[in-house]
């Protein structure tokens, strides 16, 4: 299939809103049953050959080791335990409320007990409403949900390629369920002093200098799919610096300033993959020197740090 097939937000907005809440339910299960990692690396999903996965978790508090997987080919949610027991149910036909009930029931069938401390959406407009009461979001179009997974899978590999050129501390390429964006983040070892009024999620996420690159499908503020990149904290002089390719631009969104590259601009070009890699590189090449990063020392061309192996 074509690299970066079309995925206009207008065609699957309702399905995206429902799926986003489905993933937040499973994401909160992951949060409650995984060992905490720096910068919340334990929380996001990873891509699979059929959808997204929590990866193994549990093994404490009486629960077995278990995994929850979204299958966007057959459109099922599957829960599996280490003893080989497994159960699944269709994703199609559920509201958020019924998905929440069925997910907890499925986990119970494999011996997993979950009590979420705050079973509500996170940073979504209906954050006041419990998952168990949300019968409003009940759209699921299998075609577009499958297409979104295809796009995520392709972007995942581009981000993996971009990640290969950096040998410092770097996150996995992972899918954050709170904002539903796919990202990879490079870190310096310099601590960032955040005020006491900053929420604990943000404090942990940005406790070190970061340069982050990713992709999201769009939302009310930016209603189209786009690639993005930013530095946090933003070094003086970064905003407005030239970006590549020519279609890239600076965007102010929700109090943040991002470099963005419209997905549709890229997919119509002669070499979409190269354009996205060049975009990410252009932000990094501007931000890292302004922050005083040792760019040469942190480079690993082709994923290789051994100078003799580079040839």
PEJO-V934903 format. One record per residue. PSI is psi as a letter, one per 40 degrees, with the letter a starting at -180 (NA if undefined). Layout:
((PSI) (PSI))
//
This chain:
((i) (i) (h) (g) (i) (i) (g) (h) (d) (d) (e) (f) (d) (d) (d) (d) (d) (d) (d) (d) (d) (d) (d) (d) (d) (d) (d) (d) (d) (d) (d) (e) (e) (i) (h) (h) (i) (i) (f) (f) (e) (e) (d) (i) (i) (i) (i) (a) (e) (e) (b) (i) (i) (d) (i) (i) (a) (a) (e) (i) (f) (e) (i) (i) (h) (i) (i) (h) (h) (h) (h) (e) (d) (e) (g) (i) (h) (h) (h) (i) (i) (d) (e) (e) (i) (i) (i) (i) (i) (i) (d) (h) (e) (i) (i) (d) (d) (d) (d) (d) (d) (d) (d) (d) (d) (d) (d) (d) (d) (e) (f) (h) (h) (h) (g) (h) (d) (g) (f) (i) (i) (h) (f) (i) (d) (f) (e) (e) (h) (i) (d) (e) (e) (g) (e) (d) (h) (f) (h) (h) (h) (d) (d) (d) (d) (d) (d) (d) (d) (d) (d) (d) (d) (d) (d) (d) (d) (d) (d) (d) (d) (d) (d) (d) (e) (h) (e) (a) (h) (i) (i) (i) (h) (i) (h) (h) (e) (d) (e) (f) (i) (h) (i) (h) (h) (i) (i) (i) (e) (h) (i) (h) (h) (i) (i) (e) (e) (h) (i) (d) (d) (d) (d) (d) (d) (f) (e) (i) (h) (i) (h) (i) (i) (a) (i) (i) (e) (i) (a) (d) (d) (g) (f) (i) (i) (i) (i) (i) (i) (i) (h) (h) (i) (h) (i) (h) (e) (d) (h) (e) (i) (i) (i) (i) (a) (d) (e) (i) (i) (h) (h) (h) (h) (f) (e) (i) (h) (i) (h) (i) (h) (h) (d) (d) (d) (d) (d) (e) (i) (d) (g) (d) (d) (d) (d) (d) (d) (d) (d) (d) (d) (d) (d) (d) (d) (d) (d) (d) (d) (d) (e) (f) (i) (g) (d) (d) (d) (e) (i) (g) (h) (e) (e) (h) (d) (h) (d) (d) (e) (e) (NA))
//
